Protein backbone atom coordinates (compact mmCIF):
# COMPACT_ATOMS: atom_id res chain seq x y z
CA UNK A 1 0.00 0.00 0.00
CA UNK A 2 1.30 3.47 -0.86
CA UNK A 3 1.13 6.44 1.49
CA UNK A 4 2.30 9.69 -0.15
CA UNK A 5 4.35 7.71 -2.63
CA UNK A 6 6.03 5.51 0.00
CA UNK A 7 5.66 1.74 0.01
CA UNK A 8 5.26 0.18 3.45
CA UNK A 9 7.52 -2.86 3.61
CA UNK A 10 5.70 -5.03 6.15
CA UNK A 11 3.76 -7.13 3.65
CA UNK A 12 5.85 -10.26 4.12
CA UNK A 13 5.51 -10.23 7.89
CA UNK A 14 1.82 -9.50 7.65
CA UNK A 15 1.34 -12.22 5.05
CA UNK A 16 2.80 -14.83 7.37
CA UNK A 17 0.68 -13.67 10.30
CA UNK A 18 -2.40 -13.45 8.11
CA UNK A 19 -1.87 -16.97 6.84
CA UNK A 20 -1.54 -18.25 10.39
CA UNK A 21 -4.75 -16.45 11.30
CA UNK A 22 -6.55 -17.66 8.15
CA UNK A 23 -7.15 -14.09 6.99
CA UNK A 24 -7.96 -13.46 3.33
CA UNK A 25 -4.97 -12.76 1.08
CA UNK A 26 -6.45 -9.38 0.19
CA UNK A 27 -5.81 -8.21 3.74
CA UNK A 28 -2.06 -8.34 3.09
CA UNK A 29 -2.38 -4.89 1.54
CA UNK A 30 -3.08 -3.44 4.99
CA UNK A 31 -0.73 -0.77 6.24
CA UNK A 32 1.99 -1.60 8.75
CA UNK A 33 2.24 -4.54 11.06
CA UNK A 34 1.77 -4.03 14.79
CA UNK A 35 4.72 -2.27 16.37
CA UNK A 36 4.49 -4.38 19.52
CA UNK A 37 3.99 -7.96 20.59
CA UNK A 38 0.22 -7.40 20.82
CA UNK A 39 -0.18 -8.21 17.12
CA UNK A 40 1.43 -11.60 17.39
CA UNK A 41 -0.50 -12.59 20.51
CA UNK A 42 -3.74 -11.46 18.87
CA UNK A 43 -3.08 -13.39 15.67
CA UNK A 44 -2.00 -16.48 17.60
CA UNK A 45 -5.42 -16.56 19.24
CA UNK A 46 -7.47 -15.53 16.24
CA UNK A 47 -9.00 -18.95 15.66
CA UNK A 48 -11.01 -18.57 18.84
CA UNK A 49 -14.48 -17.06 18.85
CA UNK A 50 -17.24 -15.86 21.08
CA UNK A 51 -19.36 -18.89 20.29
CA UNK A 52 -18.71 -22.40 19.03
CA UNK A 53 -20.88 -21.71 15.98
CA UNK A 54 -18.99 -18.58 15.05
CA UNK A 55 -15.45 -19.80 14.44
CA UNK A 56 -14.93 -17.74 11.30
CA UNK A 57 -15.93 -14.38 12.73
CA UNK A 58 -12.86 -13.40 14.74
CA UNK A 59 -10.44 -13.45 11.76
CA UNK A 60 -12.95 -11.39 9.77
CA UNK A 61 -13.33 -9.03 12.71
CA UNK A 62 -9.55 -8.56 12.94
CA UNK A 63 -9.28 -7.82 9.25
CA UNK A 64 -11.78 -4.96 9.56
CA UNK A 65 -9.34 -3.20 11.91
CA UNK A 66 -6.92 -2.78 9.00
CA UNK A 67 -9.66 -1.48 6.72
CA UNK A 68 -10.64 1.15 9.28
CA UNK A 69 -7.05 2.08 10.05
CA UNK A 70 -6.37 2.57 6.35
CA UNK A 71 -9.39 4.89 6.15
CA UNK A 72 -8.12 6.97 9.05
CA UNK A 73 -4.56 7.17 7.75
CA UNK A 74 -5.94 8.55 4.50
CA UNK A 75 -8.63 10.82 5.97
CA UNK A 76 -9.07 13.72 3.52
CA UNK A 77 -9.82 16.14 6.36
CA UNK A 78 -6.15 16.18 7.37
CA UNK A 79 -3.07 16.45 5.17
CA UNK A 80 -0.75 13.91 6.77
CA UNK A 81 2.99 14.31 6.81
CA UNK A 82 5.02 11.10 6.74
CA UNK A 83 5.92 11.53 10.42
CA UNK A 84 2.32 12.15 11.44
CA UNK A 85 1.05 9.11 9.55
CA UNK A 86 3.76 6.88 11.00
CA UNK A 87 2.95 8.12 14.51
CA UNK A 88 -0.78 7.47 14.23
CA UNK A 89 -0.10 4.11 12.59
CA UNK A 90 2.12 3.02 15.47
CA UNK A 91 -0.16 4.53 18.11
CA UNK A 92 -3.21 2.68 16.81
CA UNK A 93 -1.45 -0.67 16.57
CA UNK A 94 -0.09 -0.32 20.09
CA UNK A 95 -3.36 0.67 21.77
CA UNK A 96 -6.45 -0.48 19.87
CA UNK A 97 -6.25 -4.22 19.06
CA UNK A 98 -3.91 -5.55 21.75
CA UNK A 99 -6.47 -6.68 24.31
CA UNK A 100 -9.05 -9.46 24.29
CA UNK A 101 -11.33 -7.35 22.03
CA UNK A 102 -14.30 -8.89 23.85
CA UNK A 103 -16.35 -5.68 23.66
CA UNK A 104 -15.96 -5.44 19.92
CA UNK A 105 -16.58 -9.10 19.24
CA UNK A 106 -19.67 -8.93 21.44
CA UNK A 107 -21.34 -6.62 18.91
CA UNK A 108 -20.86 -9.20 16.16
CA UNK A 109 -21.92 -12.11 18.34
CA UNK A 110 -24.92 -10.25 19.76
CA UNK A 111 -26.10 -9.23 16.30
CA UNK A 112 -25.80 -12.82 15.07
CA UNK A 113 -27.87 -14.07 18.01
CA UNK A 114 -30.50 -11.37 17.49
CA UNK A 115 -30.68 -12.01 13.76
CA UNK A 116 -31.05 -15.74 14.26
CA UNK A 117 -29.63 -16.79 10.90
CA UNK A 118 -26.60 -16.44 8.64
CA UNK A 119 -25.09 -12.99 8.37
CA UNK A 120 -24.15 -11.48 5.04
CA UNK A 121 -20.62 -10.19 4.47
CA UNK A 122 -21.94 -6.62 4.66
CA UNK A 123 -23.66 -7.33 7.98
CA UNK A 124 -20.47 -8.87 9.38
CA UNK A 125 -18.51 -5.82 8.24
CA UNK A 126 -20.98 -3.31 9.74
CA UNK A 127 -21.22 -5.20 13.04
CA UNK A 128 -17.43 -5.49 13.15
CA UNK A 129 -17.07 -1.78 12.42
CA UNK A 130 -19.30 -0.89 15.36
CA UNK A 131 -17.34 -3.34 17.49
CA UNK A 132 -14.10 -1.63 16.55
CA UNK A 133 -15.61 1.75 17.40
CA UNK A 134 -16.07 0.42 20.93
CA UNK A 135 -12.47 -0.85 20.94
CA UNK A 136 -11.34 2.63 19.82
CA UNK A 137 -13.30 4.12 22.73
CA UNK A 138 -11.78 1.57 25.09
CA UNK A 139 -8.30 2.47 23.85
CA UNK A 140 -9.02 6.16 24.46
CA UNK A 141 -10.14 5.47 28.02
CA UNK A 142 -7.16 3.21 28.80
CA UNK A 143 -4.54 5.59 27.41
CA UNK A 144 -5.89 8.46 29.51
CA UNK A 145 -6.71 6.34 32.56
CA UNK A 146 -3.14 5.01 32.73
CA UNK A 147 -1.80 8.56 32.75
CA UNK A 148 -4.20 9.59 35.53
CA UNK A 149 -3.31 6.52 37.60
CA UNK A 150 0.42 6.71 36.91
CA UNK A 151 0.21 3.04 35.88
CA UNK A 152 3.19 1.11 34.55
CA UNK A 153 1.85 -1.78 32.51
CA UNK A 154 -1.20 -2.46 30.39
CA UNK A 155 -1.98 -5.68 28.55
CA UNK A 156 1.41 -7.09 29.51
CA UNK A 157 3.46 -4.23 28.08
CA UNK A 158 4.42 -0.68 29.15
CA UNK A 159 1.57 1.83 29.20
CA UNK A 160 1.59 3.95 26.05
CA UNK A 161 2.66 7.12 27.86
CA UNK A 162 5.68 5.24 29.25
CA UNK A 163 6.91 4.22 25.80
CA UNK A 164 10.08 6.05 24.76
CA UNK A 165 9.40 9.42 23.08
CA UNK A 166 5.65 9.28 23.86
CA UNK A 167 5.19 10.77 27.34
CA UNK A 168 2.41 13.33 27.54
CA UNK A 169 1.86 13.22 23.79
CA UNK A 170 -0.37 10.34 24.87
CA UNK A 171 -2.96 12.89 26.07
CA UNK A 172 -3.42 14.13 22.52
CA UNK A 173 -3.38 10.54 21.26
CA UNK A 174 -6.30 9.80 23.58
CA UNK A 175 -8.19 12.70 22.02
CA UNK A 176 -7.36 11.44 18.53
CA UNK A 177 -8.65 7.97 19.40
CA UNK A 178 -11.98 9.43 20.51
CA UNK A 179 -12.24 11.64 17.43
CA UNK A 180 -11.66 8.69 15.13
CA UNK A 181 -15.00 7.19 16.14
CA UNK A 182 -17.31 9.75 14.49
CA UNK A 183 -15.06 9.63 11.39
CA UNK A 184 -15.71 5.89 11.12
CA UNK A 185 -19.43 6.20 11.85
CA UNK A 186 -19.85 8.95 9.28
CA UNK A 187 -18.24 6.94 6.50
CA UNK A 188 -20.14 3.70 7.00
CA UNK A 189 -23.43 4.62 8.70
CA UNK A 190 -24.36 8.11 7.53
CA UNK A 191 -27.06 6.77 5.21
CA UNK A 192 -28.55 4.43 7.82
CA UNK A 193 -31.82 5.37 9.51
CA UNK A 194 -30.21 4.75 12.90
CA UNK A 195 -27.13 6.96 12.25
CA UNK A 196 -28.26 9.69 14.65
CA UNK A 197 -29.09 7.06 17.27
CA UNK A 198 -25.56 5.70 16.98
CA UNK A 199 -23.98 9.14 17.40
CA UNK A 200 -26.15 9.90 20.42
CA UNK A 201 -25.45 6.47 21.92
CA UNK A 202 -21.66 6.88 21.74
CA UNK A 203 -21.84 10.48 23.02
CA UNK A 204 -24.08 9.52 25.93
CA UNK A 205 -22.00 6.52 26.95
CA UNK A 206 -18.77 8.52 26.75
CA UNK A 207 -20.30 11.19 29.00
CA UNK A 208 -21.49 8.56 31.49
CA UNK A 209 -18.08 6.88 31.55
CA UNK A 210 -16.16 10.14 31.98
CA UNK A 211 -18.52 11.16 34.79
CA UNK A 212 -17.94 7.85 36.54
CA UNK A 213 -14.20 8.33 36.15
CA UNK A 214 -14.53 11.84 37.58
CA UNK A 215 -16.27 10.56 40.72
CA UNK A 216 -13.60 7.88 41.06
CA UNK A 217 -10.82 10.46 40.77
CA UNK A 218 -12.22 13.07 43.15
CA UNK A 219 -12.42 10.49 45.92
CA UNK A 220 -8.65 10.08 45.69
CA UNK A 221 -7.46 13.70 45.72
CA UNK A 222 -4.11 13.96 47.46
CA UNK A 223 -4.42 15.51 50.92
CA UNK A 224 -8.14 14.79 51.10
CA UNK A 225 -8.07 11.04 51.61
CA UNK A 226 -11.01 9.98 53.71
CA UNK A 227 -11.97 6.31 53.87
CA UNK A 228 -15.22 7.21 55.60
CA UNK A 229 -16.53 8.34 52.19
CA UNK A 230 -16.12 4.83 50.81
CA UNK A 231 -19.43 3.01 51.00
CA UNK A 232 -21.20 0.40 48.90
CA UNK A 233 -23.56 3.01 47.32
CA UNK A 234 -20.60 5.21 46.33
CA UNK A 235 -18.74 2.25 44.88
CA UNK A 236 -21.78 1.13 42.91
CA UNK A 237 -22.32 4.64 41.52
CA UNK A 238 -18.74 4.79 40.31
CA UNK A 239 -18.64 1.39 38.65
CA UNK A 240 -22.09 1.70 37.10
CA UNK A 241 -21.04 4.78 35.17
CA UNK A 242 -17.33 4.14 34.76
CA UNK A 243 -17.57 0.57 33.47
CA UNK A 244 -21.02 -0.92 32.98
CA UNK A 245 -22.40 1.42 30.32
CA UNK A 246 -19.56 1.23 27.83
CA UNK A 247 -18.43 -2.34 28.50
CA UNK A 248 -21.80 -4.07 28.64
CA UNK A 249 -24.67 -1.90 27.49
CA UNK A 250 -22.91 -0.26 24.52
CA UNK A 251 -22.10 -3.48 22.58
CA UNK A 252 -25.66 -4.82 22.90
CA UNK A 253 -27.17 -1.41 22.13
CA UNK A 254 -25.12 -1.27 18.92
CA UNK A 255 -26.36 -4.75 17.96
CA UNK A 256 -29.95 -3.78 18.70
CA UNK A 257 -29.73 -0.68 16.51
CA UNK A 258 -28.12 -2.69 13.73
CA UNK A 259 -31.06 -5.11 14.03
CA UNK A 260 -33.56 -2.30 13.52
CA UNK A 261 -34.64 -2.12 17.16
CA UNK A 262 -35.39 1.03 19.17
CA UNK A 263 -33.36 1.33 22.34
CA UNK A 264 -36.25 2.82 24.30
CA UNK A 265 -38.01 -0.53 23.93
CA UNK A 266 -35.22 -2.35 25.75
CA UNK A 267 -34.82 -0.59 29.09
CA UNK A 268 -34.98 -3.92 30.94
CA UNK A 269 -32.08 -5.21 28.84
CA UNK A 270 -30.09 -2.13 29.80
CA UNK A 271 -30.82 -2.72 33.50
CA UNK A 272 -29.66 -6.35 33.35
CA UNK A 273 -26.48 -5.35 31.54
CA UNK A 274 -25.72 -2.62 34.08
CA UNK A 275 -26.02 -5.21 36.85
CA UNK A 276 -23.71 -7.46 34.87
CA UNK A 277 -21.23 -4.64 34.42
CA UNK A 278 -21.25 -3.94 38.14
CA UNK A 279 -20.45 -7.59 38.82
CA UNK A 280 -17.66 -7.38 36.23
CA UNK A 281 -16.07 -4.38 37.94
CA UNK A 282 -16.22 -6.08 41.33
CA UNK A 283 -14.32 -8.94 39.71
CA UNK A 284 -11.82 -6.40 38.39
CA UNK A 285 -11.32 -4.94 41.87
CA UNK A 286 -10.78 -8.43 43.25
CA UNK A 287 -8.28 -9.38 40.52
CA UNK A 288 -6.37 -6.11 41.01
CA UNK A 289 -5.39 -7.40 44.45
CA UNK A 290 -5.50 -11.18 44.17
CA UNK A 291 -4.87 -11.80 40.45
CA UNK A 292 -1.29 -12.69 39.40
CA UNK A 293 0.19 -9.86 37.25
CA UNK A 294 1.41 -12.36 34.66
CA UNK A 295 -2.19 -13.53 34.22
CA UNK A 296 -4.14 -10.28 34.38
CA UNK A 297 -1.57 -8.39 32.30
CA UNK A 298 -0.92 -5.56 34.73
CA UNK A 299 0.35 -4.79 38.21
CA UNK A 300 -2.59 -3.85 40.42
CA UNK A 301 -2.34 -0.44 42.08
CA UNK A 302 -5.76 0.09 43.65
CA UNK A 303 -4.36 0.05 47.20
CA UNK A 304 -1.58 2.54 46.45
CA UNK A 305 -3.94 4.74 44.45
CA UNK A 306 -6.50 4.94 47.27
CA UNK A 307 -9.16 3.59 44.93
CA UNK A 308 -12.72 3.16 46.06
CA UNK A 309 -12.36 -0.56 45.47
CA UNK A 310 -15.00 -3.15 46.34
CA UNK A 311 -12.41 -4.82 48.57
CA UNK A 312 -11.75 -1.80 50.78
CA UNK A 313 -15.49 -1.07 50.99
CA UNK A 314 -16.09 -4.63 52.17
CA UNK A 315 -13.16 -4.39 54.59
CA UNK A 316 -14.61 -1.24 56.15
CA UNK A 317 -17.82 -3.18 56.81
CA UNK A 318 -15.96 -5.99 58.58
CA UNK A 319 -13.04 -4.49 60.52
CA UNK A 320 -12.83 -4.06 64.28
CA UNK A 321 -11.25 -0.93 65.76
CA UNK A 322 -7.68 -2.25 65.64
CA UNK A 323 -8.05 -3.48 62.07
CA UNK A 324 -9.66 -0.21 61.07
CA UNK A 325 -6.59 1.63 62.35
CA UNK A 326 -4.34 -0.58 60.21
CA UNK A 327 -6.46 0.17 57.18
CA UNK A 328 -6.52 3.92 57.77
CA UNK A 329 -2.77 4.07 58.37
CA UNK A 330 -1.72 2.05 55.34
CA UNK A 331 -4.33 2.35 52.58
CA UNK A 332 -3.42 4.74 49.79
CA UNK A 333 0.34 4.81 50.43
CA UNK A 334 2.82 3.99 47.67
CA UNK A 335 4.94 1.91 49.99
CA UNK A 336 5.33 -1.83 49.51
CA UNK A 337 5.23 -2.43 53.25
CA UNK A 338 1.94 -0.56 53.61
CA UNK A 339 0.45 -2.39 50.64
CA UNK A 340 1.44 -5.73 52.14
CA UNK A 341 -0.19 -4.84 55.47
CA UNK A 342 -3.46 -4.06 53.68
CA UNK A 343 -3.27 -7.31 51.72
CA UNK A 344 -2.64 -9.29 54.91
CA UNK A 345 -5.66 -7.64 56.49
CA UNK A 346 -7.75 -8.63 53.46
CA UNK A 347 -6.61 -12.21 54.01
CA UNK A 348 -7.51 -12.11 57.71
CA UNK A 349 -10.95 -10.75 56.84
CA UNK A 350 -11.34 -13.55 54.27
CA UNK A 351 -12.28 -11.18 51.49
CA UNK A 352 -11.59 -13.97 49.02
CA UNK A 353 -14.43 -15.90 50.63
CA UNK A 354 -16.64 -12.80 50.71
CA UNK A 355 -16.04 -12.35 47.00
CA UNK A 356 -16.85 -16.00 46.23
CA UNK A 357 -20.20 -15.62 47.98
CA UNK A 358 -20.90 -12.37 46.15
CA UNK A 359 -20.08 -14.03 42.83
CA UNK A 360 -22.46 -16.93 43.48
CA UNK A 361 -25.30 -14.61 44.48
CA UNK A 362 -24.74 -12.28 41.53
CA UNK A 363 -24.76 -15.15 39.07
CA UNK A 364 -27.99 -16.54 40.50
CA UNK A 365 -29.68 -13.12 40.39
CA UNK A 366 -28.57 -12.38 36.84
CA UNK A 367 -29.60 -15.82 35.61
CA UNK A 368 -33.05 -15.36 37.11
CA UNK A 369 -33.46 -11.92 35.48
CA UNK A 370 -32.39 -13.25 32.09
CA UNK A 371 -34.86 -16.14 32.23
CA UNK A 372 -37.79 -13.75 32.71
CA UNK A 373 -37.10 -11.87 29.46
CA UNK A 374 -39.78 -12.65 26.84
CA UNK A 375 -37.40 -12.84 23.86
CA UNK A 376 -35.36 -16.02 23.45
CA UNK A 377 -32.94 -14.19 21.16
CA UNK A 378 -32.30 -11.49 23.76
CA UNK A 379 -31.94 -14.19 26.42
CA UNK A 380 -29.26 -15.79 24.27
CA UNK A 381 -27.39 -12.48 24.00
CA UNK A 382 -27.49 -11.91 27.75
CA UNK A 383 -26.45 -15.49 28.54
CA UNK A 384 -23.55 -15.13 26.14
CA UNK A 385 -22.33 -12.06 28.02
CA UNK A 386 -22.66 -13.72 31.39
CA UNK A 387 -20.83 -16.84 30.25
CA UNK A 388 -17.85 -14.73 29.14
CA UNK A 389 -17.29 -13.16 32.53
CA UNK A 390 -18.44 -15.72 35.11
CA UNK A 391 -15.42 -16.85 37.15
CA UNK A 392 -13.01 -15.11 34.79
CA UNK A 393 -9.33 -15.03 35.77
CA UNK A 394 -8.26 -11.88 33.94
Helices and strands as residue ranges (DSSP letters): E 2-3, E 6-7, H 11-20, G 25-29, H 38-44, H 57-73, H 82-95, H 102-115, H 121-149, E 153-154, E 157-158, G 160-162, H 169-189, H 195-218, G 227-229, H 232-239, I 240-249, H 250-258, G 263-265, H 267-290, H 293-296, H 310-318, H 321-330, H 336-348, H 351-371, H 376-389
